[in-house]
Amino acid sequence: MPIVTIQVTREGTVPERHAVSAEEKAALIKGVSELLLQVLNKPLESTYVVIEEIDLDNWGWGGLPTAEYRRQRAAG
């Protein structure tokens, strides 16, 4: 029984969006499940997909919180 966890940032693809849409999540679940069926022959009904949305404050890179890193790069 495969369990796949997908982590995405809780940011929309355009300024007025702040999350992944239900349609996008459904497409991720379908696509990952079908990939496991094709590659590993895992039945769709035995594949679990978990989507975790990560708030902007809860991730970073370059030793900085994401918002600060982006500010520095923009000013750079």
C-alpha positions in Angstrom: 0.0 0.0 0.0 1.8 3.1 -1.2 1.4 6.4 0.7 2.6 9.4 -1.1 2.9 12.8 0.6 3.0 15.9 -1.5 4.0 19.2 0.1 3.1 22.4 -1.6 3.5 26.0 -0.4 0.3 27.7 0.5 0.6 30.3 -2.2 -1.5 30.8 -5.2 -0.2 31.0 -8.7 -1.6 34.5 -9.0 -1.8 37.3 -6.4 -5.5 36.9 -5.5 -5.1 33.1 -4.8 -3.6 31.9 -1.5 -3.9 28.1 -1.8 -4.0 25.2 -4.2 -7.5 24.7 -5.6 -9.6 21.6 -5.1 -9.3 20.9 -8.8 -5.5 21.1 -8.7 -5.5 18.8 -5.7 -7.7 16.3 -7.5 -5.4 16.4 -10.5 -2.4 15.7 -8.2 -4.1 12.8 -6.6 -5.1 11.3 -9.9 -1.7 11.8 -11.5 0.3 10.4 -8.7 -2.0 7.4 -8.4 -1.9 6.7 -12.1 1.9 7.0 -12.1 2.2 4.4 -9.3 -0.1 2.1 -11.3 2.0 2.5 -14.4 5.4 2.2 -12.8 4.9 -0.1 -9.9 1.7 -1.8 -10.8 0.0 -0.6 -7.6 -3.8 -0.6 -7.8 -5.5 2.8 -7.6 -7.6 1.6 -4.7 -4.5 0.8 -2.6 -2.7 4.1 -3.1 -3.1 6.9 -0.6 -2.1 10.5 -1.5 -1.8 13.1 1.2 -1.4 16.8 0.3 0.1 19.1 2.9 0.0 22.9 2.3 2.8 24.7 4.0 2.2 28.3 5.2 4.7 30.9 4.0 5.9 31.4 7.6 6.8 27.7 7.9 9.5 27.4 5.3 12.6 29.2 4.1 15.9 28.8 2.3 19.3 30.4 2.3 19.2 30.5 6.1 16.2 32.9 6.1 12.5 32.8 6.3 11.0 32.8 2.8 9.6 36.3 2.9 12.9 37.8 4.0 14.9 35.8 1.5 12.6 37.1 -1.3 12.9 40.7 0.0 16.7 40.5 -0.1 16.7 39.0 -3.5 14.4 41.7 -4.9 16.5 44.4 -3.4 19.7 42.7 -4.6 
